[in-house]
Amino acid sequence: MKSEMANRLKEVLDNMTQEQFDQEWSAITALNLEGPAFVEVVEYFAVMQAQLGSYDLKTPQLVGYKAGENNYALAA
C-alpha cells in the first residue's frame, strides 16, 4: 500500500517534463546538501540494534514481528 505522499510524488513526476525535472534537480543540487550514503545508514541501524537488543514493532501489518528475525513473507 502506497502512502498518499508517494502517490502524489508519482503523479507530479508523471506529469513533469524532462526539462522541468532537470530544472528542479539543478535547484536541489545547487544547495550542496550532503548526507550519509545508504550503506552508512544501514550500518548505523545494525550497530544500534546490536546495542539496544531486540524489540517488537507495533504496527497493524507487523504485530509480533521481531527485529532481526528472517521473515521472508514480509517481502511479498
C-alpha positions in Angstrom: 0.0 0.0 0.0 1.5 3.3 -1.0 1.2 6.4 1.1 -0.6 9.5 0.0 2.7 11.3 -0.3 4.2 8.5 -2.5 1.1 8.6 -4.8 1.3 12.4 -5.0 5.1 12.3 -5.9 4.4 9.7 -8.6 1.6 12.0 -10.0 3.9 15.0 -10.0 6.8 13.2 -11.7 4.5 11.5 -14.2 3.2 15.0 -15.3 6.6 16.7 -15.3 8.5 17.2 -18.5 12.2 16.3 -18.6 13.1 19.9 -18.8 11.1 20.7 -15.7 12.7 17.8 -13.9 16.1 19.0 -14.9 15.4 22.5 -13.6 14.1 21.2 -10.3 17.0 18.8 -9.9 19.5 21.6 -10.6 18.0 23.7 -7.9 18.3 20.8 -5.4 21.9 20.0 -6.3 22.8 23.7 -6.1 22.0 23.5 -2.4 25.1 21.2 -1.9 23.3 19.1 0.6 25.3 16.2 1.9 24.1 13.2 3.9 25.1 9.7 4.7 25.3 7.1 2.0 22.7 4.3 2.1 25.3 1.8 3.2 26.2 4.1 6.1 22.6 4.3 7.3 22.2 0.5 7.2 25.4 0.0 9.1 24.3 2.6 11.7 21.0 0.9 12.3 22.7 -2.5 12.5 25.0 -1.1 15.2 22.1 0.5 17.1 20.1 -2.8 17.0 23.1 -4.7 18.4 23.4 -2.1 21.3 19.7 -2.0 22.1 18.8 -5.6 21.7 15.6 -6.9 20.1 12.3 -5.1 20.1 8.8 -5.5 18.8 7.3 -3.4 16.0 3.8 -2.5 16.8 2.1 -1.7 13.5 -1.1 -3.3 12.2 0.8 -5.1 9.5 3.8 -6.3 11.6 2.4 -7.0 15.1 4.6 -9.5 16.8 7.5 -9.2 14.3 10.8 -9.3 16.0 13.6 -7.2 14.6 16.5 -9.4 13.3 14.3 -12.4 12.5 14.1 -13.7 9.0 10.5 -13.3 7.9 10.5 -13.6 4.2 6.7 -13.4 4.0 7.1 -9.6 4.6 8.7 -9.2 1.2 5.6 -10.5 -0.6 
